[in-house]
Amino acid sequence: MSRILEKYGQTDEIVLWKDYRVSKNPEIRSYLVEKYSPLVKHVAGRVAIGMPQNVEFDDLVSYGVFGLLDAIEKFDPAREIKFKTYAMTRIRGSIFDELRSVDWIPRSIRQKAKQLEQIIGMLENKEGQTVEDEAIAKELGVSVEELSSLLTKISGTSLVSLNDIWFLGDENDEVSFMETLESPANMNPDVIIEKEEVKNVIVEAIKTLPEKEKKVIVLYYYEDLTLKEIGEVLEVTESRISQLHTKAVMRLRSKLGKVKSVVTKK
């Protein structure tokens, strides 16, 4: 590491990245891993806050390491994006990919989440607007209090929902929800256009959310606040924020699911 610091310490890090892109020098790679490894714990820590107790922090960190390594290998300094921003997206995505693969959410909870999402989608299609808790609870055949309890139980399922992978373009390029916020200049033009279409749909879908749910989505996904921090900003409990987040994600998934099927068929 000292040799790398001696050589690049006084230069712009862009030079180091460009050299690594060409040489794949293991010393540079080790330096980059050590320098940016704190990002893994940072992202894992924020993800852990919204997870059930059976999800271990150390497991999240180990999942995130793969994301950091992937980010280092794929980062292109020519893109107009900071490595830290790029790496955090990759780390978060890696953590959620692993969580999906180990299927940490009980089947009964998944079934309830799917049922609730379908009901919200059905009601909002029928009414042509967002529906209140009373209408959702009535359709489910439960009280509003029981609906709130259900939302709390299934809240963990929604934390990975907006990181689902989309497939776009003739080459079946992968793109996650968060990656629709940037359109790299060196990407296939057709894919860029489709990503812009997806981005516009996401923005419009978020605009239709009730005000509090909209704020939760923006603060959680765009401002990187935890659910607890959002609760402090909006002056409500963390549990209430978790419920708002779950409902918002279900509304968005219902709206975006239709668009996803249309885009995939293009």
N, C-alpha and C positions, 0 to 999 in steps of 0.2 A: 504493500500500500504506500509506503514511504517513497518508493521510486515513482509511483504515479503522481503523488503530490509534488514531488520535485519537478517533474516534467510538465504537469498541467496546472499546478497550484496558482500560478499568476496569470493564467489565460482564461478566456471565456469557456464555459463548460461545453458550449456548442462544438468547439474544436475536439474535445475529448469524445463526444458522441459520434462525430463524423469519423474519427479514427477508429472507433470501435465498430461502426457499421462496416468498415472495410476490412479491418484486421481480425475482429472477434478475439482480441487479446484477452486471455483469461485473467491477467492481472487487472486490467481495466474493469472486467466484469466483476471480479471480487470487490474492487473498490466501490463500484456502483451499488452492489448488493449491500455492502456494509453501510454506505452512506444513506441509502433510502429504506433500509430495513425498519426504522421507526414508523414509517408509513403503515406497515402491516399491522402493528399493534394499535395504531391510531384508528384505522378502519375497523379492525376486529373489535376494538373496544366499543365503538359506536354501534356496530351491528349487534353486539352482545346485549346491549341495553334493552333491545326489543325482543329478545329471545327467551323461551322458557328455560327453567333452571336445568333441564336435562341436556342443554346444549353447552358444552364446555368451552371456555374462552381459549384454552390452549389448542383445541381442535380448530377453532376459527382462525387462529394465528397460523397454524400449519397449512390450512386451506389457502390462506391469503398469500403465503410465501410463493406458491405456484403462480399466482397472479403477478407478483413482483418480477419473478424470473421471466415470465412471458412478456411483461411490459418492457423489460430491458432488451430482450431479443428483438422485439417488434417496433420499438420506438424509432421514429424517423424525425431527426432534428429539423428537417426541411418543412415539416408541418408547423403551422402557426398555433402551437399549443405547448404549454409547459409540461415537462416530464412528470412533475408531481401530480398535475391534474389527470394526465393520461394514466399514470400508474395507479392512482386511487380508484379510478373506474375499473381497471383490470383486476385489482385486488378484490374489490367488492364483488365483481362478477364471478371471480374464482371461488370466493367463499359461498356465494349463493348457488353456484353450479354444484359444489360438493354437497351442500345441504340438501339440494334436490335429489342427488344420487343416493344419499344414505336414507332418504325418505324418513326424516325425523318427526314428521307430523302424523299422528295417529289417523288411520283410515276413517274412523267415525267423524273426526273433526274435518277432514277433507270433504267428506260427503255433505256435512252440514254447510260448509263454506260454499260448495258448488250449488247446493239447493238455494241458499240465500242469494247468491249472485244471479241465479236464473230468475228468481222472483223479482229482484230489483230491476233487472233488465226487462222483464215482461211488463211490469207495472209502468216503467218509464216509457217504454214503447207505446203502451196503451194510452197513457196520459199525455205524452208528448212533452214532458217536463220532469224535473226531479221530484221524487215523492218523499213525503215526510215519514218519520218513524212509525207513526200511528197506522198508516196505510200498509207499510211493510209488515208490521206486527199482526195486523188483521189478516193479511193474506197467509201468513205463517201459522195463524191460529194460536198466537201467544200474546202475552201482555207486553207493553213497551218495556217494562222492567226486565222481563225474560229475554226480550230482544237485545237489550243492552248487555245482559250477561252472556248471551250467545256471541255477540260481537267481540267481547273480551276474550272468550275462549278461542275464537278462530283468528284472532289478530295476528298470530305468528305466520299464518298462511299468506297474508297480504304483503308482508315485508319483502318477499322475493318476487311478487307478481310483476312489478314494474321493471324488473330486470330480465324478464323473459326475452328469449332470442326471436328476432324476426329474420326471415330469409327473403332477400331481395335480389333482383337482377337475373340475367340469364345464367350466370355462373353460381347462383345460389349463395351469394355472399351473406355472411352472418352480420347482424347488427343488433345491438341491445337497445333498449329504450333510451338509456342515457347517452348512447353514441349518436342518437338522432339530433343531438344538440350541436354537433360539429360535423361539417362535411369536408373531409380532407381533400386537398386540391388534386392529389394524384390518384383519386379513385375513379373507377369507370363512370363516365358521364351519365349513363342511364341509371346507375345505382345512386349517384348524387341526386338526380331528379326525384327518384323514388323516395330517398331518405328525406328530401325536403317536403315531399307530399306527406310522409308519415309525421314529420315534425309539425307541419301545419295542422294536421288532424289532432295530434296530441294537444297542441296549444288551444285549439278550438274546443276540444273536449274538456280541458281543465277550466276554460272560461264558463262552461255550463254548470259547474259544480256550485253547491251552496257556498256562501262566502267563507264560513269557518273551515269547511273541508278544503276549499281552494287554498286558504292560507296554510293549512297543515301540509299539503302536497308541496307547495312552494318552499316552505321553510325546511321540510325534511329532505327533499330531493335536490333542491337547487341551492339552499343556504347551508346544508349539511348540519342542521341542528338535530339533536336527539329529541325523542318524544317528550322527555322530561323538560328539556329546555324550551320546547314549543309550548308546553303546558304553562311554564312561567311567563312566557311572552303573552299568551292569550288568557292568562289568569284562570285556568281550569286545571283539573287534576290530570296526571299522566294517563290514568285509566280512560278518562274522557277523550283525550287526544288519540289514544290507541283506537277507540271506537270510531272516531271521526275519520281517522286514517283508513281503517278497514272499509268503511262505507264508501269513501272516496275512491279507493282502489277498485272496489267492486263495480262502481258506476263506470269508471274509466275502462275497466276490462270489458264490460258489456259493450261500450261504444267502440272501443278499439278492435274488439274481436271481429266485428263485422267488416271493418276496414281492412284488417289483416288478411281476411279470406279473399277480399277483392284484389288487394295488391299482389297476393301470392299467385292468383290466377292469371295475372297479366303476362 
